Amino acid sequence: MADLPYRRFACFYFFYFAYLSAFGPFFSIYLEAVGLSPIEIGTVMALPQVARIIAPHLWGWLADTSGGRMRVVRATAVAGVLCWLGMFASTAFLWICAVVLTLSFFLSAALPLVEATTLTHLGEHTGRYGNIRLWGSVGYIVAVVLVGYALDLFPVRVLLWIVLAFLIGALACTWLVPEVEAPPHAPDQQPITHILGRPEVMALIIACALMAVAHGPYYTFYSIHLVNYGYSKGLTGWLWALGVICEIGIFVWMPHLYRAFALRAILIASFALAVVRFLIIGWGADSLLLLLFAQTLHAATFGSFHAAAIGVVHRLFSGRHQARGQAIYGSLTYGVGGTVGSLAGGYAWDQLGAALTFTLAATAALAGLLILWWKLSLKDSEQ
């Protein structure tokens, strides 16, 4: 692959994940500052996950049938920027809900379609995916640090302008990313419903959804868990950063990992390390050394897991189904799984406490591992 397309894809990942890092960790602070109640804040922050469950299927179908993935991404990115401009108009709860829901509806097209385009462009060199995707992690780290400092120095409303800048950056990059024609497929290629009914496809989706369920308590309660153990918020922030730094490391190393191990083996190892990680977080939080080790495992529980999973999706959903395959993967795993994990984690946290909540998270990862071991076979597509 030429360096120029590589940089164009990397540019998109950088700005898109910079937007996510500004919106996810900090938008709730803005909502609190403009007077929304905790229940209202929770409602607003749940809307992107709701959109993620439904909207990617529409955009994936449109991209697959029209044959223009990046055209769909560009159109929806323009719509997303226009939607965000509405956030400057009012701080009313229902208005903010409308803006966030429509924004999320349009932006849900971007990542799965760019993922499919990236992998199609890479062809047989899927091991290089990690070297591109790591720029998303870099963008996340850079933005989350800079936005944090910015909110210390300026009024919280500056967040709206920062998010707008990142959205415009991502939009500009979509015009640089080349359109890639999907691989040719036979006219009688089986419909996508037949692909979804295959045991290995069902196993992958269910297992990956369970991995997202396992991460629900982590993304929702990890900071609270550490503060309750007496760790400072500053140290808590560095522990979050350590996980993303290790994620970058695994993306850099992914080409070597791809050459050394089959995708199925990488996935199973990632699930096994997730079991270890969540048990450590739940029962070993009084040891900083153990927490540091647990955060290094983010390289596996997200990094190698995500890279291997989308590689498998790319193989299982071939030809004209690639974009919809990535959309289905994203909505059913991170959308449904992430929502279930957050809601179930909140109930478990209230009823059972931290240690048992993270034990249940480890159990979900273990269940995913067993499903993959039992049903996921890639013999026909492994190198």
HELIX and SHEET records of a PDB file:
HELIX    1   1 ASP A    3  ALA A   33  1                                  31    
HELIX    2   2 PRO A   38  SER A   66  1                                  29    
HELIX    3   3 ARG A   69  LEU A   85  1                                  17    
HELIX    4   4 GLY A   86  PHE A   88  5                                   3    
HELIX    5   5 PHE A   93  LEU A  107  1                                  15    
HELIX    6   6 ALA A  110  LEU A  122  1                                  13    
HELIX    7   7 THR A  126  ARG A  128  5                                   3    
HELIX    8   8 TYR A  129  LEU A  153  1                                  25    
HELIX    9   9 VAL A  158  THR A  174  1                                  17    
HELIX   10  10 ILE A  192  LEU A  196  1                                   5    
HELIX   11  11 PRO A  199  ASN A  228  1                                  30    
HELIX   12  12 LYS A  233  ALA A  260  1                                  28    
HELIX   13  13 LEU A  263  TRP A  283  1                                  21    
HELIX   14  14 LEU A  288  THR A  296  1                                   9    
HELIX   15  15 HIS A  298  HIS A  298  1                                   1    
HELIX   16  16 ALA A  299  SER A  304  3                                   6    
HELIX   17  17 PHE A  305  LEU A  316  1                                  12    
HELIX   18  18 GLY A  319  HIS A  321  5                                   3    
HELIX   19  19 GLN A  322  GLY A  330  1                                   9    
HELIX   20  20 SER A  331  GLY A  337  3                                   7    
HELIX   21  21 GLY A  338  LEU A  352  1                                  15    
HELIX   22  22 ALA A  354  LYS A  375  1                                  22    
END                                                                             
